[in-house]
Amino acid sequence: MLTAMADQPEAQPVADAKPKRSQRDQNRLIGAAVAAALLIAFALVNTEKVKVDWIVTSKHSPLIVVIVVSAAIGALGDRFMVIRARRKKS
């Protein structure tokens, strides 16, 4: 039995299948985690209801919903303006 083991080649260490992350990727990941933590903390603090006049109705909504909807509309507007400016250039 000992001779059977001696005939087998030595096991080579397996190289990591995943390549190491660059410092830039690590910094981005840390930044995203910090931003997510701040967003969650901000959402938990802003839970009170506020009266909002939506386009078709008026109702009470959590403040964080109002903030998120406003940010989403702003981000969509920004993307629209960037795409429009790129089309004018070409």
N, C-alpha and C positions, 0 to 999 in steps of 0.2 A: 504494500500500500504506500509506503514511503517513496518507492521508486516511481510510482505513478504520478505523485505530486512533483517530483523532481523533473519529470519530462515536460510538464506544462510550462509555457512561458510565463514570466512574471506579469502580474496584473499591472497595467499602466493606469496611472491616475486619470480619471475622466475629466476632460476639460469642461469648464463651465459652458453650458449650452447658451446661456444668456450673456451677451456682451455687457461689460461694465458700463454704467451710465456716466456720461461726461459731467464735469462740474457744472456746466450750464444747465443740463437737464435736471441735476439735483437741486440747483438753486430755483429753477422754475417750479419743481415739485414742492419745495418748501414754501415758496411764495403762494402757490395755489392752496396749500393746506392752511396757511395763515389767513388768506383771504376768505376761505370757506369757514374757518372758525369765527372770524369777525362777522361774516354774514349771518351765521347761525346765532351769534350773540345779539346782533342787531335785531334779528327777527324775534327773538325771545323777549327783548326789552320793549318792542313796539307792538304789543298785542291789543292795546285799547282800541275801541271802535270809534270811528269818526264818520260824520255825515259827508257823503260824497254825492255830487250831482253828476251821475253818469250821463251819457248822451241821451238815452231814452227814459231814464228813471232816476230817482233819488233814493238812496238807501244808506244804511250804516254798514261800513265794511272795516275790517281790521286795517290799521295803519300800514302794516307791512305789505298787505295786498295792494294798497294804493301806491306805495313806493315801488314795488316790483313791476306793476303794470306801467307806471310812468317811466321806469328805467327801460323796460322792453320797448315801449313806443319810441323813446329817444334813441335806442340802439338801432331799431329798424329804420328810423329816419336818417340816422348817420350812414348806415349801409346804403340806403337809397341814394343819398347825395354823393357818396363815393363812387358808386356805379355810374351815376349820371355824369359825374365829372370825367371819369375814364372814357366814357363813350364820346364826350365832346372832344377829347384830345385826339382820338383816332380818326 
